[in-house]
Amino acid sequence: MALTPAQVASPLARRPYDLRHAAVSLWLNGGVPAPEVAARAGHGVDVLLRVYAKCIDGQEDIVNQRIADVLTA
């Protein structure tokens, strides 16, 4: 196992997948491109977006501005 006995006994280790899920969600919400997140998480982009798309939140204003910038360039 990759965790030490103390880590296994901690509340954080109850579901190690939760930590992975949190990291992937954080990366996506931080603006890391989906292909890069997928590569680091060991997913294909299609799987990544199917599983994590619901976790992407709060980016509407940024995305709208990017679209407006492209349209006015």
PDB file of N, CA, C and O in Angstrom:
ATOM      1  N   MET A   1       0.845  -1.177   0.000  1.00  0.00           N
ATOM      2  CA  MET A   1       0.000   0.000   0.000  1.00  0.00           C
ATOM      3  C   MET A   1       0.890   1.239   0.000  1.00  0.00           C
ATOM      4  O   MET A   1       2.003   1.199   0.524  1.00  0.00           O
ATOM      5  N   ALA A   2       0.427   2.304  -0.563  1.00  0.00           N
ATOM      6  CA  ALA A   2       1.210   3.524  -0.706  1.00  0.00           C
ATOM      7  C   ALA A   2       1.124   4.416   0.524  1.00  0.00           C
ATOM      8  O   ALA A   2       1.880   5.383   0.618  1.00  0.00           O
ATOM      9  N   LEU A   3       0.252   4.135   1.452  1.00  0.00           N
ATOM     10  CA  LEU A   3       0.086   4.965   2.639  1.00  0.00           C
ATOM     11  C   LEU A   3       0.781   4.330   3.837  1.00  0.00           C
ATOM     12  O   LEU A   3       0.836   3.106   3.959  1.00  0.00           O
ATOM     13  N   THR A   4       1.308   5.170   4.716  1.00  0.00           N
ATOM     14  CA  THR A   4       1.909   4.675   5.950  1.00  0.00           C
ATOM     15  C   THR A   4       0.800   4.218   6.892  1.00  0.00           C
ATOM     16  O   THR A   4      -0.360   4.572   6.682  1.00  0.00           O
ATOM     17  N   PRO A   5       1.125   3.441   7.923  1.00  0.00           N
ATOM     18  CA  PRO A   5       0.091   3.040   8.884  1.00  0.00           C
ATOM     19  C   PRO A   5      -0.630   4.230   9.522  1.00  0.00           C
ATOM     20  O   PRO A   5      -1.840   4.176   9.744  1.00  0.00           O
ATOM     21  N   ALA A   6       0.108   5.301   9.817  1.00  0.00           N
ATOM     22  CA  ALA A   6      -0.526   6.489  10.403  1.00  0.00           C
ATOM     23  C   ALA A   6      -1.494   7.137   9.415  1.00  0.00           C
ATOM     24  O   ALA A   6      -2.571   7.594   9.798  1.00  0.00           O
ATOM     25  N   GLN A   7      -1.104   7.170   8.151  1.00  0.00           N
ATOM     26  CA  GLN A   7      -1.991   7.745   7.137  1.00  0.00           C
ATOM     27  C   GLN A   7      -3.234   6.892   6.953  1.00  0.00           C
ATOM     28  O   GLN A   7      -4.336   7.418   6.794  1.00  0.00           O
ATOM     29  N   VAL A   8      -3.058   5.581   6.974  1.00  0.00           N
ATOM     30  CA  VAL A   8      -4.203   4.676   6.836  1.00  0.00           C
ATOM     31  C   VAL A   8      -5.178   4.884   7.981  1.00  0.00           C
ATOM     32  O   VAL A   8      -6.389   4.790   7.782  1.00  0.00           O
ATOM     33  N   ALA A   9      -4.670   5.168   9.188  1.00  0.00           N
ATOM     34  CA  ALA A   9      -5.520   5.366  10.360  1.00  0.00           C
ATOM     35  C   ALA A   9      -6.207   6.730  10.371  1.00  0.00           C
ATOM     36  O   ALA A   9      -7.147   6.936  11.139  1.00  0.00           O
ATOM     37  N   SER A  10      -5.760   7.656   9.539  1.00  0.00           N
ATOM     38  CA  SER A  10      -6.333   9.006   9.554  1.00  0.00           C
ATOM     39  C   SER A  10      -7.679   9.042   8.845  1.00  0.00           C
ATOM     40  O   SER A  10      -7.963   8.198   7.995  1.00  0.00           O
ATOM     41  N   PRO A  11      -8.510  10.025   9.199  1.00  0.00           N
ATOM     42  CA  PRO A  11      -9.808  10.161   8.522  1.00  0.00           C
ATOM     43  C   PRO A  11      -9.672  10.400   7.019  1.00  0.00           C
ATOM     44  O   PRO A  11     -10.562  10.036   6.251  1.00  0.00           O
ATOM     45  N   LEU A  12      -8.565  11.010   6.598  1.00  0.00           N
ATOM     46  CA  LEU A  12      -8.380  11.293   5.173  1.00  0.00           C
ATOM     47  C   LEU A  12      -8.231  10.028   4.350  1.00  0.00           C
ATOM     48  O   LEU A  12      -8.511  10.038   3.152  1.00  0.00           O
ATOM     49  N   ALA A  13      -7.800   8.952   4.961  1.00  0.00           N
ATOM     50  CA  ALA A  13      -7.547   7.728   4.215  1.00  0.00           C
ATOM     51  C   ALA A  13      -8.763   6.824   4.120  1.00  0.00           C
ATOM     52  O   ALA A  13      -8.684   5.755   3.514  1.00  0.00           O
ATOM     53  N   ARG A  14      -9.860   7.216   4.690  1.00  0.00           N
ATOM     54  CA  ARG A  14     -11.052   6.367   4.613  1.00  0.00           C
ATOM     55  C   ARG A  14     -11.389   6.043   3.176  1.00  0.00           C
ATOM     56  O   ARG A  14     -11.742   4.913   2.841  1.00  0.00           O
ATOM     57  N   ARG A  15     -11.277   7.040   2.344  1.00  0.00           N
ATOM     58  CA  ARG A  15     -11.544   6.833   0.925  1.00  0.00           C
ATOM     59  C   ARG A  15     -10.489   7.587   0.133  1.00  0.00           C
ATOM     60  O   ARG A  15     -10.717   8.730  -0.261  1.00  0.00           O
ATOM     61  N   PRO A  16      -9.329   6.965  -0.111  1.00  0.00           N
ATOM     62  CA  PRO A  16      -8.267   7.668  -0.843  1.00  0.00           C
ATOM     63  C   PRO A  16      -8.747   8.247  -2.170  1.00  0.00           C
ATOM     64  O   PRO A  16      -8.219   9.254  -2.641  1.00  0.00           O
ATOM     65  N   TYR A  17      -9.748   7.609  -2.771  1.00  0.00           N
ATOM     66  CA  TYR A  17     -10.264   8.129  -4.028  1.00  0.00           C
ATOM     67  C   TYR A  17     -10.810   9.540  -3.853  1.00  0.00           C
ATOM     68  O   TYR A  17     -10.754  10.342  -4.785  1.00  0.00           O
ATOM     69  N   ASP A  18     -11.339   9.855  -2.666  1.00  0.00           N
ATOM     70  CA  ASP A  18     -11.852  11.205  -2.422  1.00  0.00           C
ATOM     71  C   ASP A  18     -10.759  12.247  -2.607  1.00  0.00           C
ATOM     72  O   ASP A  18     -11.009  13.330  -3.136  1.00  0.00           O
ATOM     73  N   LEU A  19      -9.545  11.920  -2.170  1.00  0.00           N
ATOM     74  CA  LEU A  19      -8.434  12.850  -2.328  1.00  0.00           C
ATOM     75  C   LEU A  19      -8.096  13.043  -3.803  1.00  0.00           C
ATOM     76  O   LEU A  19      -7.816  14.158  -4.244  1.00  0.00           O
ATOM     77  N   ARG A  20      -8.123  11.961  -4.551  1.00  0.00           N
ATOM     78  CA  ARG A  20      -7.849  12.029  -5.988  1.00  0.00           C
ATOM     79  C   ARG A  20      -8.926  12.850  -6.683  1.00  0.00           C
ATOM     80  O   ARG A  20      -8.634  13.701  -7.523  1.00  0.00           O
ATOM     81  N   HIS A  21     -10.170  12.582  -6.319  1.00  0.00           N
ATOM     82  CA  HIS A  21     -11.297  13.308  -6.893  1.00  0.00           C
ATOM     83  C   HIS A  21     -11.176  14.809  -6.587  1.00  0.00           C
ATOM     84  O   HIS A  21     -11.422  15.649  -7.453  1.00  0.00           O
ATOM     85  N   ALA A  22     -10.802  15.128  -5.363  1.00  0.00           N
ATOM     86  CA  ALA A  22     -10.633  16.531  -4.984  1.00  0.00           C
ATOM     87  C   ALA A  22      -9.528  17.193  -5.798  1.00  0.00           C
ATOM     88  O   ALA A  22      -9.671  18.337  -6.229  1.00  0.00           O
ATOM     89  N   ALA A  23      -8.432  16.479  -6.008  1.00  0.00           N
ATOM     90  CA  ALA A  23      -7.323  17.048  -6.783  1.00  0.00           C
ATOM     91  C   ALA A  23      -7.744  17.306  -8.219  1.00  0.00           C
ATOM     92  O   ALA A  23      -7.487  18.383  -8.759  1.00  0.00           O
ATOM     93  N   VAL A  24      -8.385  16.334  -8.839  1.00  0.00           N
ATOM     94  CA  VAL A  24      -8.811  16.492 -10.237  1.00  0.00           C
ATOM     95  C   VAL A  24      -9.820  17.642 -10.345  1.00  0.00           C
ATOM     96  O   VAL A  24      -9.732  18.456 -11.264  1.00  0.00           O
ATOM     97  N   SER A  25     -10.758  17.712  -9.428  1.00  0.00           N
ATOM     98  CA  SER A  25     -11.740  18.799  -9.434  1.00  0.00           C
ATOM     99  C   SER A  25     -11.061  20.155  -9.264  1.00  0.00           C
ATOM    100  O   SER A  25     -11.414  21.125  -9.935  1.00  0.00           O
ATOM    101  N   LEU A  26     -10.087  20.212  -8.364  1.00  0.00           N
ATOM    102  CA  LEU A  26      -9.350  21.456  -8.129  1.00  0.00           C
ATOM    103  C   LEU A  26      -8.610  21.894  -9.383  1.00  0.00           C
ATOM    104  O   LEU A  26      -8.644  23.069  -9.749  1.00  0.00           O
ATOM    105  N   TRP A  27      -7.939  20.951 -10.046  1.00  0.00           N
ATOM    106  CA  TRP A  27      -7.203  21.280 -11.268  1.00  0.00           C
ATOM    107  C   TRP A  27      -8.135  21.817 -12.346  1.00  0.00           C
ATOM    108  O   TRP A  27      -7.831  22.817 -12.997  1.00  0.00           O
ATOM    109  N   LEU A  28      -9.269  21.150 -12.531  1.00  0.00           N
ATOM    110  CA  LEU A  28     -10.219  21.604 -13.557  1.00  0.00           C
ATOM    111  C   LEU A  28     -10.757  22.987 -13.226  1.00  0.00           C
ATOM    112  O   LEU A  28     -10.839  23.848 -14.101  1.00  0.00           O
ATOM    113  N   ASN A  29     -11.124  23.204 -11.967  1.00  0.00           N
ATOM    114  CA  ASN A  29     -11.646  24.504 -11.562  1.00  0.00           C
ATOM    115  C   ASN A  29     -10.572  25.583 -11.577  1.00  0.00           C
ATOM    116  O   ASN A  29     -10.879  26.772 -11.655  1.00  0.00           O
ATOM    117  N   GLY A  30      -9.319  25.167 -11.503  1.00  0.00           N
ATOM    118  CA  GLY A  30      -8.217  26.120 -11.579  1.00  0.00           C
ATOM    119  C   GLY A  30      -7.854  26.507 -12.994  1.00  0.00           C
ATOM    120  O   GLY A  30      -6.975  27.341 -13.210  1.00  0.00           O
ATOM    121  N   GLY A  31      -8.531  25.902 -13.964  1.00  0.00           N
ATOM    122  CA  GLY A  31      -8.301  26.259 -15.356  1.00  0.00           C
ATOM    123  C   GLY A  31      -7.280  25.400 -16.080  1.00  0.00           C
ATOM    124  O   GLY A  31      -6.913  25.708 -17.214  1.00  0.00           O
ATOM    125  N   VAL A  32      -6.811  24.323 -15.448  1.00  0.00           N
ATOM    126  CA  VAL A  32      -5.885  23.425 -16.133  1.00  0.00           C
ATOM    127  C   VAL A  32      -6.655  22.762 -17.283  1.00  0.00           C
ATOM    128  O   VAL A  32      -7.748  22.239 -17.063  1.00  0.00           O
ATOM    129  N   PRO A  33      -6.114  22.774 -18.485  1.00  0.00           N
ATOM    130  CA  PRO A  33      -6.821  22.189 -19.633  1.00  0.00           C
ATOM    131  C   PRO A  33      -7.161  20.712 -19.398  1.00  0.00           C
ATOM    132  O   PRO A  33      -6.363  19.960 -18.838  1.00  0.00           O
ATOM    133  N   ALA A  34      -8.348  20.319 -19.833  1.00  0.00           N
ATOM    134  CA  ALA A  34      -8.835  18.955 -19.632  1.00  0.00           C
ATOM    135  C   ALA A  34      -7.857  17.889 -20.131  1.00  0.00           C
ATOM    136  O   ALA A  34      -7.679  16.887 -19.438  1.00  0.00           O
ATOM    137  N   PRO A  35      -7.216  18.045 -21.289  1.00  0.00           N
ATOM    138  CA  PRO A  35      -6.269  17.004 -21.719  1.00  0.00           C
ATOM    139  C   PRO A  35      -5.105  16.815 -20.743  1.00  0.00           C
ATOM    140  O   PRO A  35      -4.642  15.693 -20.536  1.00  0.00           O
ATOM    141  N   GLU A  36      -4.636  17.907 -20.148  1.00  0.00           N
ATOM    142  CA  GLU A  36      -3.539  17.805 -19.180  1.00  0.00           C
ATOM    143  C   GLU A  36      -4.011  17.131 -17.893  1.00  0.00           C
ATOM    144  O   GLU A  36      -3.311  16.279 -17.345  1.00  0.00           O
ATOM    145  N   VAL A  37      -5.188  17.507 -17.412  1.00  0.00           N
ATOM    146  CA  VAL A  37      -5.738  16.873 -16.210  1.00  0.00           C
ATOM    147  C   VAL A  37      -5.952  15.385 -16.469  1.00  0.00           C
ATOM    148  O   VAL A  37      -5.618  14.547 -15.631  1.00  0.00           O
ATOM    149  N   ALA A  38      -6.505  15.066 -17.621  1.00  0.00           N
ATOM    150  CA  ALA A  38      -6.753  13.663 -17.969  1.00  0.00           C
ATOM    151  C   ALA A  38      -5.457  12.867 -17.972  1.00  0.00           C
ATOM    152  O   ALA A  38      -5.409  11.758 -17.440  1.00  0.00           O
ATOM    153  N   ALA A  39      -4.416  13.418 -18.560  1.00  0.00           N
ATOM    154  CA  ALA A  39      -3.130  12.724 -18.613  1.00  0.00           C
ATOM    155  C   ALA A  39      -2.574  12.491 -17.210  1.00  0.00           C
ATOM    156  O   ALA A  39      -2.068  11.407 -16.915  1.00  0.00           O
ATOM    157  N   ARG A  40      -2.663  13.491 -16.354  1.00  0.00           N
ATOM    158  CA  ARG A  40      -2.137  13.361 -14.998  1.00  0.00           C
ATOM    159  C   ARG A  40      -2.973  12.413 -14.150  1.00  0.00           C
ATOM    160  O   ARG A  40      -2.450  11.758 -13.249  1.00  0.00           O
ATOM    161  N   ALA A  41      -4.264  12.339 -14.436  1.00  0.00           N
ATOM    162  CA  ALA A  41      -5.157  11.471 -13.661  1.00  0.00           C
ATOM    163  C   ALA A  41      -5.236  10.062 -14.221  1.00  0.00           C
ATOM    164  O   ALA A  41      -5.800   9.166 -13.593  1.00  0.00           O
ATOM    165  N   GLY A  42      -4.669   9.867 -15.410  1.00  0.00           N
ATOM    166  CA  GLY A  42      -4.723   8.550 -16.025  1.00  0.00           C
ATOM    167  C   GLY A  42      -6.048   8.241 -16.678  1.00  0.00           C
ATOM    168  O   GLY A  42      -6.434   7.078 -16.798  1.00  0.00           O
ATOM    169  N   HIS A  43      -6.749   9.285 -17.104  1.00  0.00           N
ATOM    170  CA  HIS A  43      -8.033   9.140 -17.790  1.00  0.00           C
ATOM    171  C   HIS A  43      -7.881   9.518 -19.252  1.00  0.00           C
ATOM    172  O   HIS A  43      -6.897  10.147 -19.641  1.00  0.00           O
ATOM    173  N   GLY A  44      -8.849   9.137 -20.051  1.00  0.00           N
ATOM    174  CA  GLY A  44      -9.031   9.750 -21.351  1.00  0.00           C
ATOM    175  C   GLY A  44      -9.858  11.016 -21.116  1.00  0.00           C
ATOM    176  O   GLY A  44     -10.561  11.116 -20.110  1.00  0.00           O
ATOM    177  N   VAL A  45      -9.782  11.965 -22.020  1.00  0.00           N
ATOM    178  CA  VAL A  45     -10.542  13.205 -21.865  1.00  0.00           C
ATOM    179  C   VAL A  45     -12.037  12.916 -21.799  1.00  0.00           C
ATOM    180  O   VAL A  45     -12.756  13.557 -21.033  1.00  0.00           O
ATOM    181  N   ASP A  46     -12.514  11.954 -22.598  1.00  0.00           N
ATOM    182  CA  ASP A  46     -13.948  11.650 -22.591  1.00  0.00           C
ATOM    183  C   ASP A  46     -14.404  11.158 -21.223  1.00  0.00           C
ATOM    184  O   ASP A  46     -15.462  11.561 -20.740  1.00  0.00           O
ATOM    185  N   VAL A  47     -13.620  10.299 -20.602  1.00  0.00           N
ATOM    186  CA  VAL A  47     -13.968   9.799 -19.264  1.00  0.00           C
ATOM    187  C   VAL A  47     -13.877  10.928 -18.251  1.00  0.00           C
ATOM    188  O   VAL A  47     -14.765  11.087 -17.413  1.00  0.00           O
ATOM    189  N   LEU A  48     -12.810  11.711 -18.325  1.00  0.00           N
ATOM    190  CA  LEU A  48     -12.634  12.826 -17.404  1.00  0.00           C
ATOM    191  C   LEU A  48     -13.845  13.748 -17.420  1.00  0.00           C
ATOM    192  O   LEU A  48     -14.387  14.080 -16.366  1.00  0.00           O
ATOM    193  N   LEU A  49     -14.268  14.159 -18.603  1.00  0.00           N
ATOM    194  CA  LEU A  49     -15.384  15.100 -18.688  1.00  0.00           C
ATOM    195  C   LEU A  49     -16.709  14.465 -18.293  1.00  0.00           C
ATOM    196  O   LEU A  49     -17.579  15.137 -17.738  1.00  0.00           O
ATOM    197  N   ARG A  50     -16.868  13.184 -18.575  1.00  0.00           N
ATOM    198  CA  ARG A  50     -18.101  12.505 -18.176  1.00  0.00           C
ATOM    199  C   ARG A  50     -18.214  12.440 -16.651  1.00  0.00           C
ATOM    200  O   ARG A  50     -19.294  12.631 -16.092  1.00  0.00           O
ATOM    201  N   VAL A  51     -17.098  12.171 -15.992  1.00  0.00           N
ATOM    202  CA  VAL A  51     -17.108  12.003 -14.540  1.00  0.00           C
ATOM    203  C   VAL A  51     -17.049  13.348 -13.809  1.00  0.00           C
ATOM    204  O   VAL A  51     -17.721  13.532 -12.794  1.00  0.00           O
ATOM    205  N   TYR A  52     -16.255  14.278 -14.318  1.00  0.00           N
ATOM    206  CA  TYR A  52     -15.959  15.496 -13.564  1.00  0.00           C
ATOM    207  C   TYR A  52     -16.636  16.763 -14.075  1.00  0.00           C
ATOM    208  O   TYR A  52     -16.501  17.809 -13.439  1.00  0.00           O
ATOM    209  N   ALA A  53     -17.347  16.720 -15.176  1.00  0.00           N
ATOM    210  CA  ALA A  53     -17.956  17.939 -15.711  1.00  0.00           C
ATOM    211  C   ALA A  53     -18.860  18.608 -14.686  1.00  0.00           C
ATOM    212  O   ALA A  53     -18.938  19.835 -14.633  1.00  0.00           O
ATOM    213  N   LYS A  54     -19.535  17.817 -13.883  1.00  0.00           N
ATOM    214  CA  LYS A  54     -20.432  18.388 -12.875  1.00  0.00           C
ATOM    215  C   LYS A  54     -19.679  19.106 -11.759  1.00  0.00           C
ATOM    216  O   LYS A  54     -20.271  19.870 -10.997  1.00  0.00           O
ATOM    217  N   CYS A  55     -18.372  18.861 -11.664  1.00  0.00           N
ATOM    218  CA  CYS A  55     -17.557  19.484 -10.617  1.00  0.00           C
ATOM    219  C   CYS A  55     -17.023  20.844 -11.026  1.00  0.00           C
ATOM    220  O   CYS A  55     -16.569  21.612 -10.178  1.00  0.00           O
ATOM    221  N   ILE A  56     -17.070  21.146 -12.303  1.00  0.00           N
ATOM    222  CA  ILE A  56     -16.557  22.425 -12.787  1.00  0.00           C
ATOM    223  C   ILE A  56     -17.597  23.485 -12.459  1.00  0.00           C
ATOM    224  O   ILE A  56     -18.746  23.397 -12.891  1.00  0.00           O
ATOM    225  N   ASP A  57     -17.184  24.490 -11.691  1.00  0.00           N
ATOM    226  CA  ASP A  57     -18.138  25.481 -11.199  1.00  0.00           C
ATOM    227  C   ASP A  57     -17.471  26.849 -11.136  1.00  0.00           C
ATOM    228  O   ASP A  57     -16.264  26.968 -10.927  1.00  0.00           O
ATOM    229  N   GLY A  58     -18.285  27.867 -11.322  1.00  0.00           N
ATOM    230  CA  GLY A  58     -17.810  29.218 -11.109  1.00  0.00           C
ATOM    231  C   GLY A  58     -16.950  29.796 -12.208  1.00  0.00           C
ATOM    232  O   GLY A  58     -16.238  30.774 -11.979  1.00  0.00           O
ATOM    233  N   GLN A  59     -16.993  29.220 -13.391  1.00  0.00           N
ATOM    234  CA  GLN A  59     -16.141  29.712 -14.470  1.00  0.00           C
ATOM    235  C   GLN A  59     -16.927  30.436 -15.561  1.00  0.00           C
ATOM    236  O   GLN A  59     -16.359  30.815 -16.585  1.00  0.00           O
ATOM    237  N   GLU A  60     -18.193  30.625 -15.355  1.00  0.00           N
ATOM    238  CA  GLU A  60     -19.029  31.202 -16.409  1.00  0.00           C
ATOM    239  C   GLU A  60     -18.539  32.581 -16.846  1.00  0.00           C
ATOM    240  O   GLU A  60     -18.463  32.852 -18.045  1.00  0.00           O
ATOM    241  N   ASP A  61     -18.208  33.454 -15.900  1.00  0.00           N
ATOM    242  CA  ASP A  61     -17.741  34.796 -16.265  1.00  0.00           C
ATOM    243  C   ASP A  61     -16.426  34.745 -17.046  1.00  0.00           C
ATOM    244  O   ASP A  61     -16.250  35.473 -18.023  1.00  0.00           O
ATOM    245  N   ILE A  62     -15.518  33.893 -16.615  1.00  0.00           N
ATOM    246  CA  ILE A  62     -14.225  33.768 -17.301  1.00  0.00           C
ATOM    247  C   ILE A  62     -14.424  33.240 -18.719  1.00  0.00           C
ATOM    248  O   ILE A  62     -13.841  33.758 -19.671  1.00  0.00           O
ATOM    249  N   VAL A  63     -15.243  32.216 -18.849  1.00  0.00           N
ATOM    250  CA  VAL A  63     -15.494  31.626 -20.164  1.00  0.00           C
ATOM    251  C   VAL A  63     -16.192  32.632 -21.075  1.00  0.00           C
ATOM    252  O   VAL A  63     -15.829  32.758 -22.245  1.00  0.00           O
ATOM    253  N   ASN A  64     -17.175  33.338 -20.561  1.00  0.00           N
ATOM    254  CA  ASN A  64     -17.868  34.351 -21.370  1.00  0.00           C
ATOM    255  C   ASN A  64     -16.893  35.423 -21.853  1.00  0.00           C
ATOM    256  O   ASN A  64     -16.978  35.866 -22.998  1.00  0.00           O
ATOM    257  N   GLN A  65     -15.973  35.838 -20.993  1.00  0.00           N
ATOM    258  CA  GLN A  65     -14.999  36.855 -21.386  1.00  0.00           C
ATOM    259  C   GLN A  65     -14.058  36.321 -22.460  1.00  0.00           C
ATOM    260  O   GLN A  65     -13.720  37.040 -23.400  1.00  0.00           O
ATOM    261  N   ARG A  66     -13.635  35.072 -22.330  1.00  0.00           N
ATOM    262  CA  ARG A  66     -12.764  34.477 -23.337  1.00  0.00           C
ATOM    263  C   ARG A  66     -13.446  34.405 -24.691  1.00  0.00           C
ATOM    264  O   ARG A  66     -12.832  34.684 -25.720  1.00  0.00           O
ATOM    265  N   ILE A  67     -14.719  34.029 -24.686  1.00  0.00           N
ATOM    266  CA  ILE A  67     -15.488  33.965 -25.939  1.00  0.00           C
ATOM    267  C   ILE A  67     -15.626  35.358 -26.539  1.00  0.00           C
ATOM    268  O   ILE A  67     -15.444  35.534 -27.744  1.00  0.00           O
ATOM    269  N   ALA A  68     -15.947  36.350 -25.710  1.00  0.00           N
ATOM    270  CA  ALA A  68     -16.074  37.716 -26.201  1.00  0.00           C
ATOM    271  C   ALA A  68     -14.747  38.217 -26.756  1.00  0.00           C
ATOM    272  O   ALA A  68     -14.720  38.893 -27.784  1.00  0.00           O
ATOM    273  N   ASP A  69     -13.651  37.891 -26.085  1.00  0.00           N
ATOM    274  CA  ASP A  69     -12.327  38.317 -26.565  1.00  0.00           C
ATOM    275  C   ASP A  69     -12.016  37.739 -27.936  1.00  0.00           C
ATOM    276  O   ASP A  69     -11.484  38.439 -28.798  1.00  0.00           O
ATOM    277  N   VAL A  70     -12.341  36.473 -28.143  1.00  0.00           N
ATOM    278  CA  VAL A  70     -12.075  35.827 -29.427  1.00  0.00           C
ATOM    279  C   VAL A  70     -12.940  36.428 -30.522  1.00  0.00           C
ATOM    280  O   VAL A  70     -12.485  36.626 -31.648  1.00  0.00           O
ATOM    281  N   LEU A  71     -14.184  36.716 -30.183  1.00  0.00           N
ATOM    282  CA  LEU A  71     -15.096  37.262 -31.186  1.00  0.00           C
ATOM    283  C   LEU A  71     -14.768  38.695 -31.581  1.00  0.00           C
ATOM    284  O   LEU A  71     -15.124  39.129 -32.676  1.00  0.00           O
ATOM    285  N   THR A  72     -14.106  39.422 -30.720  1.00  0.00           N
ATOM    286  CA  THR A  72     -13.780  40.817 -31.017  1.00  0.00           C
ATOM    287  C   THR A  72     -12.330  41.003 -31.461  1.00  0.00           C
ATOM    288  O   THR A  72     -11.890  42.127 -31.705  1.00  0.00           O
ATOM    289  N   ALA A  73     -11.594  39.904 -31.564  1.00  0.00           N
ATOM    290  CA  ALA A  73     -10.166  40.015 -31.962  1.00  0.00           C
ATOM    291  C   ALA A  73     -10.019  40.204 -33.453  1.00  0.00           C
ATOM    292  O   ALA A  73      -8.900  40.314 -33.954  1.00  0.00           O
TER     293      ALA A  73
END
